[in-house]
Amino acid sequence: MSAPAPRQRDRIGGGRAVALIDGNSFYCSCERVFDPKLALVPVIVLSNNDGCAIARTAEAKALGIRMGEPYFKIRDLCRRQGVRVFSSNYTLYGDMSGRTNAVYRQFSPRVEIYSIDESFLDLSDVAPGLRVELARDLRATVRSWTGIPSCVGIGPTKTLAKLANHIAKAVPELQGVCDLTDVAAYEHWLCRIGVAEVWGIGRASLAKLEAMGVESVADLRDLDPRPVRKGLTVVGERIIHELRGLACLPLEMVPARRKGCAVTRSFSGRIEDRATLEEAVSAHATRLGEKLRREGLATNHVTVFYHTSEHDRDEPMRSVSTTVTLPEHTSDTLALIKAARHGVARTWREPGERPWRYSKAGIVTNDLVPLSHSPRALIGRMDRERSEPLMAALDACNARWGRGAVVPARAGLVARRAWNTKFEMRTPRYTTQVGELPTAYA
């Protein structure tokens, strides 16, 4: 498919323009920045504990490696085809994300960080005829300053900007930029792109739309939104309006307050004894407390879960989940640890002849509220006057000497946790650790 000739005088959306820019195969691109030898080599990045593929370059995709595919299934393929495999390096990726967003703010004062590799920019003040040129300049600057390749999609709404970004990636002739505020491009592409590529259309919605005879994005746009609302809820109606150029999703300059929080980890090995499991959930509770305090939030309940692995087909299976209620809202690590351990004690069962071998555990909470506005308990009230200075001191120590420098004893010493997540193929944290700075040789 070739792109139509642009007609800058024909625009939709009433002058609004939103750009979505994202890093191509972002995690893999971060690895390539610091190792030029990876430029044309197939690369994948694995999830925690080197479990499954969560990022793939185009070369890796061409070999048939699917998103989320377990590494043990593709290990031999990777060896035969020379695929470079890396453990996830979230410290590096997070810092590189911050650097790319610093570049974006040079081009637009209104930036919404949507995910670690995607951001929306407001380009409404840019003259229509200059938007594609600016987007190309943005791509070039990001590549020059950070080394990350990217694509830019422009549209009058977020939904159309996401769709334009997909087109920019899929059509090389567009050179990484697609502008759907241009009527000619809008009419050309919406008839040629499948409805499955629309942001917000999941498998269930796709099946309903296919039953209605909807195939292209243009087919969905032209539906009557009122009956669609009955089958696809208000989300489906909103998507139709967005595809017509009516913005229903404004840029969110201030991140919405977190409603829930979870800390879950797969173990590097299987856990069979209660003491080790209690240590693991205590460590998760410690991390949960850090997250809540960082945002000034609190919770009055935690859900503790742990389970065996579906891949251990010859082993006995067990999955456990329980919710523990606290006397009042808190972000105190010690109170969260006590609740987490109580959850394990409540659900633990001594194994029989064949022990359960647990592969993962976690702590989840929701309905978070600001700690400063949380109600106090009449009975069992917590001692916040003692707790808050203690937690502040704990956070200050970890901020100065690194996360995990000071932890409650029940969470175990970080260096001695036998269940710790493994990153056997992780690259150095080049941009944040002085001892891991890249070295250049003449």
Secondary structure, DSSP 8 states (H G I E B T S, - for coil): -------TT-B-STT--EEEEEETTHHHHHHHHT-GGGTTS-EEEE-GGG-BEEEE-HHHHHTT--TT-BHHHHHHHHHHHT-EEEE--HHHHHHHHHHHHHHHTTT-S-EEEEETTEEEEE-TTS-GGGHHHHHHHHHHHHHHHH---EEEEEESSHHHHHHHHHHHHH-GGGTTEEETTBHHHHHHHHTTSBGGGSTT--HHHHHHHHHTT--BHHHHHTS-HHHHHHHHHHHHHHHHHHHTT---S---SS-----EEEEEEEEEEEE-SHHHHHHHHHHHHHHHHHHHHHTTEEEEEEEEEEEE-TT-TTS---EEEEEEEEEEEE--HHHHHHHHHHHHHHH-----SS---EEEEEEEEES-EEGGG----SSS---HHHHHHHHHHHHHHHHHH-TTSS--GGG--GGG-TT----TT----TTT-GGG------
